[in-house]
Structure formats: structure tokens, C-alpha cells
């Protein structure tokens, strides 16, 4: 459903070839509807710091940083990750692993067009439980701890990354604002009840 500008791959590969410290190259993103009309432009992000914890903080504390997953990833870095998992928001955990391995470069031009339409899974499956079953049918009817899973995966990414103790601690500190912002979801997931709207 999504589309890219004709020069998208060439521009991304040029950046990756030029700078070995970049593990992922992507472009500014516009959301488009089923007819191709622009419905939203996503703000630029800064994953360019030489300090891993600063890149990690940018990823976990800002919204829509996960658009970077639609870029071109250096294979040697991707092989060091757990890849995309069979659970909701697994793109975020993949990006967390990657951003701790190296810098992301965002091409300043709008070259990626993210399609918004009625058939997207997050529109069709309105609860976290339904989405988890879409990813993995074995979890159908089971309680979902989506926000806790994301937190767990972020912590695993920090634990797996080749970081100094100082960087590792700094990354953990970065999760405190994320936990504060998601505290209601973290709490609700521990309380018995019906499926929650996503």
C-alpha cells in the first residue's frame, strides 16, 4: 500500500555507502489516503547523535519515530537484532535495537508515502487482543500485556547492545519518561477486565 519516490533507494544506499556509522537510512514521511492525497506530514526526527542513549531517548520518547522502519537497513546491523517479532509494535523493538547499534540518517526530502486506508490491520482490529491474535493466532482469546511487552523489549535491547555501563544506565533512565507517559496503560493491563481499545 505504501510507496516511495523514484530515487528513494538510490539516495538511501548512497548514504549507507558513504558513512559506515549509519545503520539505517530513511526519508521524511507523508501519510496519504487511498487516492494519494496528503493527509499528514510527519515531523523530522534526530537519531544522528554519536551517543547511543541520546538516539534511544529520541526513539522512545517521541511519537512516530517508528516511521524509520520503512527505510533501508544495513544488513550487518540487522543480523545482530531479533528482527521483527510476531507481536504488536515489534517494529519499535527492532528500531530500539538498531538505534543502539548506530546512527539513523533521515533524508530531509519527502520520499516515503505511508498509505492510510480502511483495510489497515490497526483499523480492522480495534483492540490490542485482536491485534495480537492477528500477529499470532495462538494468542487468540488471551489477555494482552502490550505496553509491558514493549517495555520488556526495550530493556532487552539495552541489555543486548554493546554499550558501556554509563550508556546502559543512561538508556534505562530514558525509559522513565516513557513509563510515566504510559503509566495508565501499564496499570490497566494489570487490572482484570475486557479487551482494551487500541
C-alpha positions in Angstrom: 0.0 0.0 0.0 2.9 2.4 0.7 5.0 4.0 -2.0 8.4 5.6 -2.3 9.8 8.3 -4.6 11.8 7.0 -7.6 15.2 8.0 -6.1 14.4 6.7 -2.6 16.6 3.5 -2.7 19.5 5.3 -4.5 19.6 8.1 -2.0 19.5 5.7 0.9 22.1 3.4 -0.4 24.4 6.4 -1.2 24.2 7.5 2.4 24.9 4.0 3.7 27.9 3.6 1.4 29.3 7.0 2.4 29.1 6.6 6.1 29.7 3.3 7.9 28.4 4.7 11.2 24.8 4.9 9.8 22.9 1.7 10.2 19.6 2.8 8.8 18.7 5.5 6.2 15.1 6.7 5.7 13.3 9.7 4.4 10.7 12.2 5.6 7.3 10.7 5.5 3.9 11.9 4.4 0.7 10.0 5.1 -1.6 9.7 2.0 -5.2 8.5 1.7 -6.5 5.8 -0.8 -6.5 8.4 -3.6 -2.9 9.6 -2.9 -3.9 12.9 -1.3 -1.6 14.0 1.5 -3.4 13.8 4.9 -0.4 14.4 7.2 3.3 15.3 7.2 5.4 13.7 9.9 7.9 15.9 11.8 11.6 15.3 11.3 13.4 13.2 14.0 17.0 13.3 15.1 18.7 9.9 15.5 22.1 11.3 14.5 23.8 11.6 17.9 27.1 9.8 18.4 25.8 8.9 21.9 23.6 5.8 21.8 21.5 6.8 24.8 20.5 10.1 23.1 19.4 8.3 20.0 17.5 5.8 22.1 15.8 8.6 24.1 14.7 10.2 20.9 13.2 7.0 19.7 11.2 6.0 22.8 10.1 9.5 24.0 8.8 10.9 20.7 5.8 9.8 18.7 6.1 8.4 15.2 9.8 7.8 15.4 8.9 4.2 14.2 8.4 5.6 10.6 12.2 5.0 10.3 11.5 1.2 10.0 10.5 1.8 6.4 14.0 2.8 5.5 17.0 0.9 4.2 18.8 -1.1 6.9 22.4 -2.1 6.8 22.4 -5.9 6.7 25.3 -6.4 9.1 23.4 -4.4 11.7 20.1 -6.1 11.1 21.6 -9.6 11.6 22.6 -8.5 15.1 18.9 -7.9 16.1 15.9 -10.2 16.9 14.3 -8.9 13.7 10.5 -8.2 13.6 8.6 -10.3 16.1 5.1 -11.8 15.9 3.6 -9.3 18.2 2.1 -5.8 18.1 4.6 -2.9 17.9 7.5 -5.2 17.2 8.8 -2.6 14.8 9.6 -0.4 17.8 11.7 -3.1 19.5 13.6 -3.7 16.2 14.3 0.1 15.9 15.4 0.2 19.5 18.0 -2.5 18.8 19.2 -0.8 15.7 19.4 2.7 17.2 21.7 1.4 19.9 24.0 -0.1 17.2 24.4 3.0 15.2 23.1 6.3 13.8 20.0 6.7 11.7 20.1 9.2 8.8 16.9 11.0 7.8 16.8 12.3 4.2 15.2 15.7 4.5 13.0 15.3 1.5 9.6 13.7 1.5 10.3 10.4 -0.3 8.1 7.9 1.6 4.4 7.9 1.4 2.6 5.9 4.1 -0.9 4.8 2.9 -3.8 5.2 5.3 -6.9 3.2 4.3 -9.8 1.4 5.9 -8.3 -2.1 5.5 -5.2 -1.5 7.7 -5.0 -4.0 10.5 -5.0 -1.4 13.2 -8.3 -0.1 11.9 -9.8 -3.5 11.3 -8.7 -4.9 14.7 -9.7 -2.3 17.2 -8.4 -4.0 20.4 -4.9 -5.0 21.4 -6.1 -8.5 22.0 -7.4 -8.7 18.4 -4.2 -7.3 17.0 -2.1 -9.8 18.9 -4.2 -12.7 17.5 -3.7 -11.2 14.0 0.1 -11.5 14.6 -0.1 -14.8 16.3 -3.3 -16.9 16.2 -2.2 -18.9 19.1 -2.8 -15.9 21.4 -6.5 -15.6 20.4 -8.6 -15.1 23.5 -5.6 -14.5 25.7 -5.0 -11.4 27.8 -2.6 -9.0 26.3 0.1 -7.0 28.1 1.2 -4.9 25.1 2.7 -2.0 26.9 4.6 -4.2 29.3 5.8 -6.2 26.3 7.2 -3.0 24.7 8.9 -2.1 27.9 10.4 -5.6 28.2 11.7 -5.4 24.7 13.3 -2.0 25.2 15.1 -3.4 28.3 16.2 -6.4 26.3 17.5 -4.2 23.6 19.5 -2.2 26.2 20.8 -5.5 27.6 21.9 -6.9 24.2 23.6 -3.8 22.9 27.4 -3.4 23.1 27.2 -0.4 25.5 29.3 0.9 28.2 27.9 0.8 31.7 27.3 4.6 31.6 25.4 4.3 28.3 23.4 1.4 29.6 22.3 3.3 32.7 21.5 6.4 30.7 19.3 4.3 28.4 17.4 2.9 31.4 16.9 6.4 32.7 15.4 7.4 29.3 12.7 4.9 29.9 11.4 6.7 33.0 9.5 9.5 31.0 8.2 6.7 28.7 6.8 4.8 31.7 5.4 8.0 33.2 3.6 8.8 29.9 2.3 5.2 29.6 1.5 4.7 33.3 -2.3 4.4 32.8 -1.9 1.7 30.2 0.7 -0.1 32.3 -1.8 0.0 35.2 -4.8 -1.0 33.2 -3.1 -4.0 31.7 -2.6 -5.4 35.2 -6.3 -5.0 36.1 -8.7 -7.8 35.1 -11.2 -6.6 32.5 -12.4 -6.7 29.0 -10.3 -6.2 25.8 -9.0 -2.6 25.6 -9.4 -0.4 22.5 -6.1 0.3 20.8 
